[in-house]
Amino acid sequence: MNEVQTVVVGAGVIGIAIARKLARQGHDVLILEAEERIAQHTSSRNSQVIHAGIYYEPGSWRAKLCIAGKIMLYDYCKDRHVPFENTQKLIVAAEENHLTKIPVLMANAEANGVNDLIHINATEAVSLEPALACRGAILSPSTGIVDVPAFILSLLGEAKAEGAFVALGSPLERVVLQNKGFELYVGDSDCTRLNCKNLVNAAGLGAWNVARSIEGFPPMDIPEQHFAKGSWFSMTGSAPFERLIYPVPDDESLGVHYTRDMGGGFRFGPDLKYLNPPHVDYAMGVDESIAFENSVRRWWPDLPISMMQPDGCGIRPRVLRDPNKQSDFMFLSPPDHGIEGLVQMFGVESPGLTCALAIANLVTELLERPIN
Ligand SMILES: Cc1cc2nc3c(=O)[nH]c(=O)nc-3n(C[C@H](O)[C@H](O)[C@H](O)COP(=O)(O)OP(=O)(O)OC[C@H]3O[C@@H](n4cnc5c(N)ncnc54)[C@H](O)[C@@H]3O)c2cc1C
């Protein structure tokens, strides 16, 4: 029987960041990844934005980890020469009745410790971004973008340099609790079985299946499962804005926004559609382009007609679907579920990329927590 000290399930940005942190602390780490390549799901299907921490409920994991993770991510990129850009962003009130949301957002950000937002009027906004039409806006100086593949490869390189291994094409299918530790059944070509002392579930959209596959894990500790799909549309031409442009958010998402990437490309999205029942479906239809154009034209009136083409999509894993309450990340550690050496994560949607390094620190600490 193969033995390893710590298994991390999932080679997305979260699993790789955790593996790096644990390996640096001296753990002998194996990452199990179901796909034949790393980061094929949510970690390669996001807006690549370093979020400031404006929107999330004060005191939530998303708020706390975003603030901490943003600082760590900027520092990491500077130290390791991972390409990033502190683009800034404008949150725009396109219509008069959206203006009331600006002080609410500013107060929420302040409560989260984001103290650098600037409330600007329409003239000031247009002087920054001449193509924009709005009634007023918030300038967020600390928002930026990062080269996500470069960030993930850098984390992986460091994890491997500290001795971590990645097993690709290795879906975790079943877990049996042992006296101290776990027996894992892996669905690779060799039907590998291995023992480990610690297990971290960082399987993203697959986190619920992994939790259900742990024999003896209390089913009532597995949260609701919701998949919220977001699609992007793009067009050719030169980027119309220097800063990222977001409308004021609605109850369930940040709204269709404009982001740039490190390669000079730009796109609009993501929107939000729940997949019922939750399943992975990355198909896209061109017919949504009209809705996208109408949405963007509210703050970019000169958007050329019928120029948008589908440009990818991603799926947000969520533990709550309630328009009146934000879903949060969920971490279950030994005192929560009573199983030593096990940390389960659910609902690591946006801003998970921004939070990755801070989540890695948190999980490392949670893993050590005794049951009582
Ligand atoms: C539309 C959208 C836009 C976003 N934009 C941003 C943004 O701009 N900024 C930001 O900070 N965050 C953003 N996010 C959030 C961010 O992308 C995620 O929080 C982050 O990528 C989650 O990473 P992960 O490692 O948890 O998940 P994933 O990248 O999905 O990785 C999970 C891995 O687990 C593997 N796996 C699953 N089941 C098993 C199994 N049984 N055995 C082995 N392996 C398994 C999967 O194959 C996958 O590789 C966005 C998300 C979405 C959907």
The ligand as a MOL file (V3000), in Angstrom:
LIG
                    3D

  0  0  0     0  0            999 V3000
M  V30 BEGIN CTAB
M  V30 COUNTS 53 58 0 0 0
M  V30 BEGIN ATOM
M  V30 1 C -17.2790 33.1680 -13.8380 0
M  V30 2 C -16.2200 33.2830 -12.7820 0
M  V30 3 C -15.4550 34.4450 -12.6660 0
M  V30 4 C -14.5140 34.5680 -11.6440 0
M  V30 5 N -13.7220 35.6750 -11.5670 0
M  V30 6 C -12.8410 35.8020 -10.5520 0
M  V30 7 C -12.0030 36.9450 -10.4740 0
M  V30 8 O -11.9910 37.7890 -11.3660 0
M  V30 9 N -11.2040 37.0780 -9.3890 0
M  V30 10 C -11.1800 36.1500 -8.3920 0
M  V30 11 O -10.4790 36.3630 -7.4080 0
M  V30 12 N -11.8990 35.0090 -8.4830 0
M  V30 13 C -12.7160 34.8160 -9.5460 0
M  V30 14 N -13.4460 33.6700 -9.6650 0
M  V30 15 C -13.2860 32.6310 -8.6570 0
M  V30 16 C -12.0470 31.7540 -8.8780 0
M  V30 17 O -11.8620 31.4560 -10.2320 0
M  V30 18 C -12.2410 30.4640 -8.0660 0
M  V30 19 O -12.5320 30.7900 -6.7330 0
M  V30 20 C -11.0040 29.5770 -8.0790 0
M  V30 21 O -10.5130 29.3840 -9.3730 0
M  V30 22 C -11.3690 28.2440 -7.4570 0
M  V30 23 O -10.2840 27.3910 -7.6010 0
M  V30 24 P -10.3690 25.9010 -7.1320 0
M  V30 25 O -8.9870 25.3850 -7.1190 0
M  V30 26 O -11.1680 25.8170 -5.8580 0
M  V30 27 O -11.3190 25.1730 -8.2020 0
M  V30 28 P -10.9390 24.5210 -9.6060 0
M  V30 29 O -10.0640 25.3850 -10.3980 0
M  V30 30 O -12.2390 24.1140 -10.2350 0
M  V30 31 O -10.0990 23.2490 -9.2120 0
M  V30 32 C -10.6860 22.1050 -8.6420 0
M  V30 33 C -9.9570 20.9060 -9.2270 0
M  V30 34 O -10.4220 19.7270 -8.5840 0
M  V30 35 C -10.4420 18.6890 -9.5470 0
M  V30 36 N -11.3240 17.6270 -9.0500 0
M  V30 37 C -12.6650 17.6440 -8.8990 0
M  V30 38 N -13.0960 16.4740 -8.4070 0
M  V30 39 C -11.9960 15.6800 -8.2250 0
M  V30 40 C -11.7900 14.3550 -7.7390 0
M  V30 41 N -12.7970 13.5870 -7.3210 0
M  V30 42 N -10.5180 13.8710 -7.7000 0
M  V30 43 C -9.4620 14.6310 -8.1190 0
M  V30 44 N -9.6080 15.8750 -8.5990 0
M  V30 45 C -10.8590 16.4190 -8.6380 0
M  V30 46 C -10.9630 19.3780 -10.7950 0
M  V30 47 O -10.6640 18.6430 -11.9610 0
M  V30 48 C -10.2510 20.7250 -10.7190 0
M  V30 49 O -9.0220 20.7130 -11.4150 0
M  V30 50 C -14.3580 33.5080 -10.7000 0
M  V30 51 C -15.0960 32.3280 -10.8520 0
M  V30 52 C -16.0110 32.2120 -11.8990 0
M  V30 53 C -16.7800 30.9380 -12.0740 0
M  V30 END ATOM
M  V30 BEGIN BOND
M  V30 1 1 1 2
M  V30 2 1 2 3
M  V30 3 2 2 52
M  V30 4 2 3 4
M  V30 5 1 4 5
M  V30 6 1 4 50
M  V30 7 2 5 6
M  V30 8 1 6 7
M  V30 9 1 6 13
M  V30 10 2 7 8
M  V30 11 1 7 9
M  V30 12 1 9 10
M  V30 13 2 10 11
M  V30 14 1 10 12
M  V30 15 2 12 13
M  V30 16 1 13 14
M  V30 17 1 14 15
M  V30 18 1 14 50
M  V30 19 1 15 16
M  V30 20 1 16 17
M  V30 21 1 16 18
M  V30 22 1 18 19
M  V30 23 1 18 20
M  V30 24 1 20 21
M  V30 25 1 20 22
M  V30 26 1 22 23
M  V30 27 1 23 24
M  V30 28 2 24 25
M  V30 29 1 24 26
M  V30 30 1 24 27
M  V30 31 1 27 28
M  V30 32 2 28 29
M  V30 33 1 28 30
M  V30 34 1 28 31
M  V30 35 1 31 32
M  V30 36 1 32 33
M  V30 37 1 33 34
M  V30 38 1 33 48
M  V30 39 1 34 35
M  V30 40 1 35 36
M  V30 41 1 35 46
M  V30 42 1 36 37
M  V30 43 1 36 45
M  V30 44 2 37 38
M  V30 45 1 38 39
M  V30 46 1 39 40
M  V30 47 2 39 45
M  V30 48 1 40 41
M  V30 49 2 40 42
M  V30 50 1 42 43
M  V30 51 2 43 44
M  V30 52 1 44 45
M  V30 53 1 46 47
M  V30 54 1 46 48
M  V30 55 1 48 49
M  V30 56 2 50 51
M  V30 57 1 51 52
M  V30 58 1 52 53
M  V30 END BOND
M  V30 END CTAB
M  END
